[in-house]
Amino acid sequence: MDLAYVDGRMVPIDEASVSIEDRGMQFADGVYEVVRAYHGRLFRLGPHLVRMRQGLGELEIPEPEVAGGLGGLLEQLWKASGEEQGLLYVQVTRGRGARAHVPPAGMRPTLVVTCRGVPPHAEQRYREGVKVIAHRDVRWEWCHLKTTALVANVVLRTRAQRAGAYECLLHREGLVTEATAANVFAVIDGVLRTAPCSNQILAGVTRAAVLELAAKLGLPHAERPFSLAEAARAEELFLTGTHTEIMPVVDLTGQTVGGGRPGPVTTRLLRTYRDLVEAEVT
């Protein structure tokens, strides 16, 4: 059952609402996380909450006061949904008040949670790989914060789908940063590479898991930038994300990547990642 929670009240998702003066709606003044559930359990909730708290701290938004703690509440809400697999969305905004750039004193943050049963991507995508396009990264300089200010991501992801592609790779001065809703990895000269953490990318939870697995498997890897040209001629290219998991890329702006099929590193990491998920949630 899809459900929502808004400031202490759990309701069917189509009955949930927030104030028209909530700063999340008027200013995108808030942060969010998306957590995936497998077998009725939330996967790696802890790292998601750590990242959310870091974002709240940098934006000077207080964490909502929740009896038993936010993590416990999210676990309870997912259990109440009765869903075996899907996505939990949690959002905290600065709160509501008369519209002004400087927020009124004494605001109380707004907490919104939704739980939805969402099927996984079709296995065909993982077997055959996906197409992506590329675009200059036109977002702001706080991409390390998972804020609700996503209009550039929305427009570019929409353009990608309109072009028959799964995602849009972003680049600044020729260097790949990330995609609109995923981190990007490439195997170049036998080394697995991804952009280092900075204000230009989101430090993804799945990204961290892939680096963890690469070390465990003894795969040569480095958090080192690579160019769009290097991505196009890479042996392998893939995306990582909460819902994406590890998605092989076989076409970049019309140019075949690798041999036009998922490579051995990508395939091995996906298999090992799914083993990790099973070990942690069952």
Helices and strands as residue ranges (DSSP letters): E 3-6, E 9-12, G 13-15, H 23-27, E 30-38, E 41-42, H 45-59, H 70-81, E 86-93, E 110-117, H 123-128, E 130-136, H 151-162, E 167-172, E 175-179, E 183-188, E 191-194, H 205-217, E 221-223, H 228-232, E 236-241, E 245-252, E 255-256, H 264-281
